[in-house]
Amino acid sequence: MTRVDPATTGPTGRDRRAGLSERPPISLPHERRHRSTVGAGHAWSSRQPGVGLLGLLLVVPVAAVLAVGAGGEGSTLVLGPLITYSLPLVAMLAFWWEDWPGTRLRASWSGWADTALIAVGAIVLTGIGQALAGRLDPVGIFDPSPGPGHVPTFPATMPVAGTAFVAMLQFTLVGEGWPLRRLLRLPAGLLAVAISWAVALVVSFTLVAVEPLAGSDVIARDGPISGGDAGAALVLIGVWQVLFYVVWRGWPFSRIRARVWRLSWAHVVMIAGGILSYVAACDLLGLDSTRVAALAGCFVAAGLLFGMLFEDWLHGRLGPRGERATLLVLTLALAVVLAVALGAAVDAVGVRPPHAQEWVEHASLNALATSIILHVGIGRRWPVTPHRDVAGEEGAN
């Protein structure tokens, strides 16, 4: 009998040292995810929306802690950058490493161990981003009002952090991880993060202007785009990524058989769609960039809720067109509800202008969206669904 080493295998039982699947399961079309196991899709969807509703019991408290744990304004200025810098690592562990190294532990500790590792990595990456903005300054990382002579991480370091995450999603989901998914999963994930950071550095240092806060040690930098405008455009690209690759599972690009054309069209549509959405919202409609980013953040959170937390809820209950249309309507409706509710909560959590819309963006995009990814992608829905149950269903991928 072949011995399976838990140190190198994950919840699906596949060897950590083995190659990755063709693309991340989160963006696979339903028919491809379930074709190898008869009834697997029905078995999973029949548990919804129950497992999603139970998951909210964990997701909502975690999101609340991330949104107001350091005070409303403090959470925006301190936790916001830290969480944003953590997001490429979250994507790496969820979509490339498939929860390793947490899989070396029992199921009840796996997700927490990975989350702790992500937290440590977030501090390190935030420090690197801060050093690029001026110099390494621990006070500026953890103090929302560090005062003159320090390097606050918000907003100076945010363009690098936001671009790195959007690039990571673009490479991982839209680009299907090609060609790195041919490699072993551990080096492939690290290379994906490195490539995303390389893109972020090029974009940030060539396009984004930095205006230092008065008295800070942040280095001023010229560029054709302000940090706020760049942030809004990036979140809007994220809206397109989440809609097409999480909510709609890669449709319609998954219908294109030739990889070169599929990936080319997908990359162009995601990036162009986000930029054109920014132009329409800010230039044509006259909306402030912080307001646009807040609304886009609410849409991303809503899309992840229906696409990940309530995954497969409608599968088999409606036809493909009806399912896509229903998910779009539900996502838009929830985004509006989140925007109104979080906007009304600004005063209650003690956020003062000009950070009100920035807190709404943080509470939706950093707090709620990240909590959903941690629960589903990192924690594998534990304790709502035991890891062995998830493994049995993911084995069909």
C-alpha positions as CSV (number, residue, x, y, z in Angstrom):
1,M,0.0,0.0,0.0
2,T,1.3,3.5,-0.9
3,R,1.9,5.7,2.0
4,V,0.4,9.2,1.7
5,D,2.4,11.9,3.4
6,P,0.1,14.6,5.0
7,A,3.0,17.0,4.8
8,T,2.9,17.0,1.0
9,T,-0.8,16.4,0.3
10,G,-3.8,18.6,0.6
11,P,-7.5,18.2,1.1
12,T,-7.9,16.6,-2.3
13,G,-5.2,14.1,-1.6
14,R,-3.0,15.3,-4.4
15,D,0.7,15.6,-3.9
16,R,1.9,19.1,-3.1
17,R,5.0,18.4,-5.2
18,A,2.9,17.4,-8.2
19,G,1.8,19.8,-10.9
20,L,-1.3,21.9,-10.7
21,S,-4.6,21.4,-12.5
22,E,-5.2,23.2,-15.8
23,R,-6.7,26.2,-14.1
24,P,-8.0,27.1,-10.6
25,P,-11.2,25.3,-9.7
26,I,-12.9,28.5,-8.6
27,S,-13.1,29.7,-12.2
28,L,-13.9,26.4,-13.9
29,P,-17.3,26.2,-15.7
30,H,-19.8,24.0,-13.8
31,E,-19.8,21.3,-16.5
32,R,-16.0,20.9,-16.3
33,R,-15.9,20.9,-12.5
34,H,-18.5,18.1,-12.2
35,R,-18.2,16.0,-15.3
36,S,-15.9,13.4,-13.8
37,T,-18.2,12.6,-10.9
38,V,-21.9,11.8,-11.7
39,G,-24.1,13.8,-9.4
40,A,-21.3,15.7,-7.7
41,G,-22.6,19.1,-8.7
42,H,-26.1,18.2,-7.6
43,A,-24.9,16.9,-4.2
44,W,-23.0,20.1,-3.6
45,S,-25.7,22.5,-4.8
46,S,-28.3,20.6,-2.8
47,R,-26.5,21.8,0.4
48,Q,-26.8,25.4,-0.6
49,P,-27.9,27.9,0.5
50,G,-27.5,26.2,3.9
51,V,-23.7,26.0,4.0
52,G,-23.5,29.6,2.7
53,L,-25.8,30.8,5.4
54,L,-23.9,29.0,8.1
55,G,-20.7,30.4,6.7
56,L,-22.0,33.9,7.3
57,L,-21.9,33.1,11.0
58,L,-18.1,33.1,10.7
59,V,-17.6,35.5,7.8
60,V,-19.6,38.4,9.3
61,P,-17.9,38.6,12.7
62,V,-14.4,38.3,11.1
63,A,-15.3,41.0,8.6
64,A,-16.6,43.2,11.5
65,V,-13.3,42.8,13.3
66,L,-11.3,43.7,10.2
67,A,-13.6,46.7,9.5
68,V,-13.6,48.3,12.9
69,G,-11.0,46.4,15.0
70,A,-8.7,49.4,15.1
71,G,-11.5,51.9,15.1
72,G,-13.2,53.0,11.9
73,E,-10.6,55.4,10.8
74,G,-7.7,53.4,12.3
75,S,-8.9,50.3,10.5
76,T,-8.9,52.2,7.2
77,L,-5.4,53.7,7.7
78,V,-3.7,50.7,9.3
79,L,-5.5,47.5,8.6
80,G,-6.4,48.6,5.1
81,P,-2.8,48.6,3.8
82,L,-1.9,45.5,5.7
83,I,-4.9,43.5,4.3
84,T,-4.3,44.8,0.8
85,Y,-0.7,43.7,0.9
86,S,-1.8,40.3,2.1
87,L,-4.2,39.6,-0.8
88,P,-1.6,38.3,-3.2
89,L,-0.6,35.8,-0.5
90,V,-4.2,34.9,0.1
91,A,-4.6,34.1,-3.6
92,M,-1.3,32.2,-3.6
93,L,-2.4,29.9,-0.7
94,A,-5.9,29.5,-2.0
95,F,-5.4,29.0,-5.7
96,W,-1.8,27.8,-6.1
97,W,-0.7,26.1,-2.9
98,E,-4.3,24.9,-2.1
99,D,-3.9,25.6,1.7
100,W,-0.4,24.2,2.2
101,P,1.4,24.4,4.7
102,G,-1.8,24.4,6.8
103,T,-2.6,21.0,5.5
104,R,0.2,19.6,7.6
105,L,-2.1,20.2,10.6
106,R,-5.5,18.8,11.6
107,A,-8.5,20.4,9.8
108,S,-9.5,22.6,12.8
109,W,-6.1,24.3,12.8
110,S,-5.3,24.4,9.0
111,G,-7.1,27.6,8.1
112,W,-5.9,29.4,11.2
113,A,-2.3,28.4,10.6
114,D,-2.5,29.6,7.0
115,T,-4.1,32.9,8.1
116,A,-1.3,33.5,10.7
117,L,1.3,32.9,7.9
118,I,-0.6,35.4,5.7
119,A,-0.6,37.9,8.5
120,V,3.2,37.7,9.0
121,G,3.7,37.9,5.2
122,A,1.4,41.0,5.0
123,I,3.6,42.8,7.6
124,V,6.7,42.0,5.6
125,L,5.3,43.1,2.3
126,T,3.8,46.3,3.8
127,G,7.3,47.1,5.1
128,I,8.7,46.6,1.7
129,G,6.0,48.8,0.2
130,Q,6.7,51.4,2.8
131,A,10.5,51.3,2.2
132,L,9.8,51.9,-1.5
133,A,7.6,54.9,-0.6
134,G,10.2,56.5,1.7
135,R,11.9,54.3,4.3
136,L,11.0,51.4,6.6
137,D,9.2,52.9,9.6
138,P,7.3,50.5,11.9
139,V,5.5,53.3,13.6
140,G,4.0,54.4,10.3
141,I,2.8,50.8,9.7
142,F,0.8,50.4,12.9
143,D,0.0,54.0,14.0
144,P,-2.9,55.7,12.0
145,S,-1.6,59.1,12.9
146,P,2.2,58.8,13.2
147,G,2.9,62.5,12.9
148,P,5.7,64.4,11.1
149,G,8.9,62.6,10.3
150,H,7.2,59.2,9.7
151,V,6.1,57.2,6.6
152,P,2.4,56.4,6.9
153,T,1.4,53.5,4.7
154,F,-1.9,55.1,3.7
155,P,-2.3,56.3,1.0
156,A,1.3,56.4,-0.3
157,T,1.9,52.6,-0.5
158,M,-1.6,51.6,-1.7
159,P,-1.0,51.8,-5.5
160,V,1.7,49.1,-5.2
161,A,-0.5,46.9,-3.0
162,G,-3.7,47.3,-5.1
163,T,-1.9,46.8,-8.4
164,A,-0.2,43.6,-7.1
165,F,-3.5,42.0,-6.1
166,V,-5.3,42.9,-9.3
167,A,-2.3,41.6,-11.3
168,M,-2.3,38.4,-9.2
169,L,-6.0,37.9,-10.0
170,Q,-5.5,38.7,-13.7
171,F,-2.6,36.3,-13.9
172,T,-4.3,33.5,-11.8
173,L,-7.9,33.6,-13.0
174,V,-8.0,35.5,-16.2
175,G,-4.7,34.1,-17.5
176,E,-5.5,30.7,-16.0
177,G,-2.0,30.8,-14.4
178,W,-0.5,30.0,-17.8
179,P,2.3,28.9,-18.2
180,L,3.3,28.6,-14.5
181,R,0.6,25.9,-13.7
182,R,2.8,23.5,-15.6
183,L,5.3,23.8,-12.7
184,L,5.3,22.4,-9.2
185,R,2.7,24.2,-7.1
186,L,5.1,25.7,-4.5
187,P,7.5,27.5,-6.9
188,A,4.6,28.3,-9.2
189,G,2.8,30.2,-6.5
190,L,5.9,32.1,-5.4
191,L,6.6,33.0,-9.1
192,A,3.0,34.2,-9.5
193,V,3.4,36.6,-6.5
194,A,6.8,37.8,-7.8
195,I,5.4,38.5,-11.3
196,S,2.4,40.3,-9.8
197,W,4.8,42.5,-7.7
198,A,6.9,43.2,-10.8
199,V,3.9,44.4,-12.7
200,A,2.8,46.5,-9.6
201,L,6.2,48.2,-9.4
202,V,6.3,49.0,-13.1
203,V,2.8,50.4,-13.1
204,S,3.1,52.3,-9.9
205,F,6.5,53.9,-10.6
206,T,5.7,54.9,-14.2
207,L,2.1,56.0,-14.0
208,V,1.0,56.9,-10.4
209,A,1.8,60.2,-8.8
210,V,2.5,60.3,-5.1
211,E,1.8,63.5,-3.1
212,P,3.3,63.2,0.4
213,L,1.3,64.2,3.5
214,A,2.6,67.4,5.0
215,G,5.6,66.7,7.2
216,S,5.9,63.0,6.3
217,D,9.0,61.3,5.0
218,V,7.2,59.9,1.9
219,I,9.0,60.6,-1.3
220,A,7.0,62.7,-3.8
221,R,6.7,61.1,-7.3
222,D,5.3,62.4,-10.5
223,G,3.0,60.5,-12.7
224,P,0.0,61.1,-15.1
225,I,-2.5,59.4,-12.7
226,S,-3.2,60.3,-9.1
227,G,-3.3,57.5,-6.5
228,G,-7.0,57.9,-5.9
229,D,-7.8,57.6,-9.6
230,A,-5.5,54.6,-10.0
231,G,-7.2,52.9,-7.0
232,A,-10.6,53.4,-8.5
233,A,-9.5,52.0,-11.9
234,L,-7.9,49.0,-10.2
235,V,-11.0,48.1,-8.2
236,L,-13.1,48.4,-11.3
237,I,-10.9,46.0,-13.1
238,G,-11.4,43.8,-10.0
239,V,-15.2,44.1,-10.6
240,W,-14.8,42.7,-14.1
241,Q,-12.6,39.9,-12.9
242,V,-15.0,38.8,-10.1
243,L,-18.1,39.0,-12.3
244,F,-16.7,37.0,-15.2
245,Y,-14.4,34.6,-13.4
246,V,-16.1,34.0,-10.0
247,V,-19.7,34.8,-10.5
248,W,-19.9,33.6,-14.2
249,R,-17.1,30.9,-14.0
250,G,-15.2,32.2,-17.0
251,W,-18.1,32.7,-19.3
252,P,-18.1,33.6,-22.2
253,F,-14.3,33.1,-22.6
254,S,-14.5,29.5,-21.6
255,R,-16.3,28.8,-24.9
256,I,-13.2,29.7,-26.9
257,R,-11.2,26.5,-27.4
258,A,-7.9,27.9,-28.5
259,R,-5.9,29.1,-25.5
260,V,-4.1,31.9,-27.2
261,W,-7.3,33.5,-28.3
262,R,-9.2,32.8,-25.1
263,L,-6.5,34.4,-22.9
264,S,-5.9,37.3,-25.3
265,W,-9.5,38.3,-25.4
266,A,-10.0,37.8,-21.7
267,H,-7.0,40.0,-20.8
268,V,-8.1,42.7,-23.1
269,V,-11.7,42.7,-22.0
270,M,-10.9,42.7,-18.3
271,I,-8.4,45.6,-18.4
272,A,-10.2,47.6,-21.1
273,G,-13.6,47.1,-19.3
274,G,-12.2,48.3,-16.0
275,I,-10.6,51.4,-17.6
276,L,-13.7,52.3,-19.6
277,S,-15.8,51.8,-16.5
278,Y,-13.6,54.3,-14.7
279,V,-13.9,56.8,-17.6
280,A,-17.6,56.4,-17.6
281,A,-18.0,56.8,-13.8
282,C,-15.5,59.6,-13.1
283,D,-15.3,61.5,-16.4
284,L,-18.8,61.1,-17.9
285,L,-20.9,60.8,-14.7
286,G,-18.7,63.1,-12.6
287,L,-18.4,60.8,-9.6
288,D,-15.5,61.2,-7.2
289,S,-12.9,58.5,-7.5
290,T,-13.2,57.5,-3.8
291,R,-17.0,57.1,-4.3
292,V,-16.4,54.9,-7.4
293,A,-13.9,52.7,-5.5
294,A,-16.3,52.3,-2.6
295,L,-19.2,51.3,-4.9
296,A,-16.9,48.9,-6.8
297,G,-15.7,47.4,-3.6
298,C,-19.3,46.6,-2.6
299,F,-19.8,44.9,-5.9
300,V,-16.7,42.8,-5.5
301,A,-17.8,41.7,-2.0
302,A,-21.3,40.9,-3.3
303,G,-19.9,38.9,-6.2
304,L,-17.6,36.9,-4.0
305,L,-20.5,36.2,-1.6
306,F,-22.6,34.7,-4.4
307,G,-19.8,33.2,-6.4
308,M,-17.8,31.7,-3.5
309,L,-19.8,31.5,-0.3
310,F,-23.0,30.5,-2.0
311,E,-21.2,28.6,-4.7
312,D,-23.4,26.4,-6.9
313,W,-26.5,27.6,-5.1
314,L,-28.5,28.0,-8.4
315,H,-26.7,25.3,-10.4
316,G,-29.2,22.8,-11.8
317,R,-32.2,25.0,-10.6
318,L,-32.1,27.4,-13.6
319,G,-30.8,27.2,-17.1
320,P,-27.3,28.7,-17.8
321,R,-28.7,32.0,-19.0
322,G,-31.2,32.3,-16.2
323,E,-28.5,31.5,-13.7
324,R,-26.1,34.1,-15.0
325,A,-28.9,36.8,-15.2
326,T,-30.1,35.9,-11.7
327,L,-26.6,36.1,-10.2
328,L,-25.9,39.4,-11.8
329,V,-29.2,40.9,-10.5
330,L,-28.6,39.5,-7.0
331,T,-25.0,40.8,-7.0
332,L,-26.0,44.3,-8.1
333,A,-28.8,44.3,-5.5
334,L,-26.5,43.2,-2.7
335,A,-23.9,45.8,-3.8
336,V,-26.5,48.5,-3.4
337,V,-27.5,47.2,0.0
338,L,-23.9,47.1,1.2
339,A,-23.2,50.6,-0.1
340,V,-26.3,52.1,1.6
341,A,-25.7,50.2,4.9
342,L,-22.0,50.9,5.1
343,G,-22.6,54.5,4.1
344,A,-25.1,54.8,7.0
345,A,-22.7,53.2,9.4
346,V,-19.8,55.7,8.8
347,D,-20.8,58.1,11.6
348,A,-21.4,55.2,14.0
349,V,-17.9,53.8,13.6
350,G,-16.3,57.2,14.0
351,V,-15.0,57.8,10.6
352,R,-14.5,61.5,9.8
353,P,-14.2,63.1,6.4
354,P,-12.3,62.8,4.1
355,H,-12.0,59.0,4.9
356,A,-15.8,58.1,4.9
357,Q,-15.8,56.6,1.4
358,E,-12.4,55.0,1.9
359,W,-13.8,53.2,5.0
360,V,-16.8,51.9,2.9
361,E,-14.2,50.6,0.4
362,H,-12.2,49.0,3.2
363,A,-15.2,47.5,5.0
364,S,-16.4,45.9,1.7
365,L,-13.3,45.1,-0.3
366,N,-10.8,44.4,2.5
367,A,-12.9,43.2,5.3
368,L,-15.9,41.4,3.9
369,A,-14.4,40.1,0.6
370,T,-11.2,39.0,2.3
371,S,-13.2,37.2,5.0
372,I,-15.1,35.2,2.4
373,I,-11.9,34.2,0.6
374,L,-10.3,33.1,3.9
375,H,-13.4,31.1,4.9
376,V,-13.9,29.3,1.5
377,G,-10.5,29.4,-0.2
378,I,-8.2,29.0,2.8
379,G,-10.4,27.5,5.6
380,R,-12.3,25.2,3.1
381,R,-15.5,26.2,4.9
382,W,-14.4,24.7,8.2
383,P,-16.2,24.1,10.6
384,V,-19.4,24.3,8.5
385,T,-18.2,21.6,6.1
386,P,-15.5,19.1,7.2
387,H,-12.4,19.0,5.0
388,R,-13.0,15.5,4.0
389,D,-16.4,16.5,2.5
390,V,-14.9,19.3,0.6
391,A,-12.1,17.0,-0.7
392,G,-14.6,14.5,-2.0
393,E,-16.3,17.2,-4.1
394,E,-13.1,18.9,-5.2
395,G,-11.8,15.6,-6.4
396,A,-14.1,16.0,-9.4
397,N,-12.3,19.1,-10.5
